[in-house]
Amino acid sequence: VDLSAKRIAILQEKLLRAGLAHAIAEVRDAMAEDWPHGEFDVIYCSSVLNAFRDTDSAIRMLKRRLHRGGIVVAWEPLKTSWLNIVIRGLYRPFQPDRAWHWPLSRQALRRYASEFEVKAVHGLLGWSKWGFPFYVCPWFRGLGIAIGRRLAGLDRKRAARLGRGLWGCHQAVLVLEKSRLN
């Protein structure tokens, strides 16, 4: 389910190629109150949870849409460190989706962790982002790539759970499981 017809067409093609003709991809608003389809085993969100200014509303929606033991895989922007706050503040005036774009804070991440079992976390653009200043300078592009790749290893090690290592990241992939009990 996605609001983008283009994304749905790509997904439907991939499902067919994978032999999953029984899976259905359709253009819909999964957050609509009149949702007719019941519950899902898996929900994949790419920059969706940050569209909710109120984390509790997002949590209620996910719990309504998931089966017991269902999984949420979410790729979301973060606003968890001073550098992320400064960077996001600088480009926010130029951001076309600024009216509904609310990167996840430390408090929001802790709130999700209190309502779901966190099965996995992967922070992105934490330490590795320090290669970027070198990358944008043509004379040091190779150095920027090397620094970014080397520091990405730190991100993989240190940003694999909620906490200090993740807070410095610009984005995160979260795997959350709804309780099997309720």
C-alpha positions in Angstrom: 0.0 0.0 0.0 1.4 3.4 -1.0 0.0 6.7 -2.1 2.3 6.6 -5.1 0.9 4.8 -8.2 4.5 4.7 -9.6 5.8 2.9 -6.5 2.9 0.5 -6.5 3.5 -0.5 -10.1 7.2 -1.2 -9.4 6.3 -3.2 -6.3 3.6 -5.2 -8.1 6.1 -6.1 -10.9 8.7 -7.2 -8.3 6.1 -9.3 -6.5 5.1 -11.1 -9.8 8.8 -11.7 -10.6 9.3 -13.2 -7.2 6.4 -15.6 -7.7 4.2 -13.8 -5.2 1.1 -13.4 -7.4 -1.1 -13.8 -4.3 0.4 -10.6 -2.8 -1.5 -7.4 -3.6 0.0 -4.0 -4.0 -2.5 -1.1 -4.3 -2.7 2.7 -4.2 -4.4 3.5 -0.9 -4.0 5.5 2.3 -3.1 2.9 4.9 -3.8 5.4 7.6 -7.4 6.1 6.6 -9.9 5.3 9.3 -12.1 3.4 6.8 -9.4 0.9 6.0 -11.2 -2.3 4.7 -8.4 -4.8 4.6 -7.9 -5.9 8.2 -4.4 -6.5 9.5 -1.0 -7.1 8.1 1.9 -9.5 8.9 4.5 -6.9 7.8 4.3 -3.2 7.3 7.2 -1.5 5.6 7.5 2.3 6.1 10.0 4.5 4.3 9.8 8.0 5.8 6.2 7.4 6.9 6.4 7.5 10.7 8.0 10.9 10.6 4.8 12.2 9.0 3.1 11.9 12.4 3.8 14.9 14.6 2.3 12.8 17.4 4.1 9.5 18.0 1.2 8.0 19.9 -1.0 8.4 16.9 1.5 6.5 14.7 1.7 3.8 17.4 -2.0 3.4 17.5 -2.3 3.2 13.7 0.5 0.6 13.5 -1.1 -1.5 16.3 -4.5 -1.4 14.5 -2.9 -2.5 11.2 -0.7 -5.3 12.5 -1.5 -8.9 13.4 -0.3 -10.1 16.8 3.4 -10.8 16.3 3.4 -8.6 13.2 6.5 -6.7 12.1 7.1 -3.1 11.2 10.2 -2.3 9.1 10.7 1.4 9.2 13.4 3.5 7.5 13.1 6.9 9.1 15.0 10.2 9.4 16.3 11.1 12.8 16.7 14.3 14.8 18.7 12.9 17.8 21.9 14.9 17.9 23.0 18.6 17.8 24.5 18.1 14.4 21.3 16.6 12.9 19.2 19.4 14.5 21.5 22.1 12.9 21.6 20.4 9.5 17.9 19.9 9.4 17.3 23.4 10.6 19.4 24.8 7.8 17.5 23.1 5.0 14.1 23.1 6.6 13.0 26.4 5.0 13.7 24.8 1.5 12.2 21.4 2.3 9.0 20.9 0.2 7.5 18.5 2.8 8.3 20.6 5.9 4.7 21.0 6.9 4.5 17.2 7.6 8.1 16.1 8.1 9.0 15.4 11.8 12.2 13.4 12.0 12.2 11.0 15.0 13.6 12.2 18.2 15.2 10.2 21.0 11.9 10.5 22.9 9.9 9.2 19.9 12.3 6.2 19.5 12.0 5.4 23.2 8.3 5.6 22.9 8.3 3.0 20.0 10.6 0.8 22.0 8.1 0.9 24.9 5.2 -0.2 22.7 7.0 -2.7 20.4 9.8 -5.2 20.8 12.8 -3.8 19.0 14.1 -6.7 17.0 16.8 -4.8 15.1 18.2 -1.3 14.6 20.6 0.0 12.0 21.8 3.6 12.1 22.9 5.3 8.8 25.1 8.3 8.2 26.4 8.4 11.7 30.2 8.4 11.8 30.3 7.8 8.0 28.9 11.3 7.3 32.3 12.8 8.2 33.6 11.7 4.9 31.2 14.0 3.1 33.1 17.3 3.5 36.1 15.6 1.7 33.8 14.0 -0.9 32.4 17.3 -2.1 35.8 18.7 -2.9 36.9 17.3 -6.3 40.5 17.0 -5.2 39.6 14.9 -2.1 36.7 12.8 -3.4 38.6 9.5 -3.2 39.6 10.4 0.4 36.0 11.2 1.3 34.8 7.8 -0.1 37.5 6.0 1.8 36.7 7.8 5.1 33.0 7.3 4.6 33.5 3.5 4.0 35.8 3.1 6.9 33.6 5.0 9.3 30.5 3.1 8.1 32.0 0.1 9.9 31.7 2.1 13.1 28.1 2.8 12.3 27.4 -0.9 11.9 28.9 -1.7 15.2 27.9 1.3 17.4 24.4 2.1 15.9 22.8 -1.3 16.2 20.7 -0.5 19.2 18.9 2.5 20.8 21.4 4.7 22.5 24.4 6.9 22.1 25.8 5.2 18.9 22.4 5.7 17.2 21.8 9.2 18.3 24.6 10.5 16.0 23.0 9.0 12.9 21.0 10.9 10.3 18.6 8.0 9.6 17.7 4.6 11.0 16.1 1.3 10.0 14.0 -0.1 12.8 12.4 -3.6 13.0 9.6 -3.6 15.5 7.4 -6.5 16.6 3.9 -6.2 17.9 3.3 -8.3 21.0 1.8 -11.7 20.5 -0.3 -11.2 23.6 -2.4 -8.2 22.7 
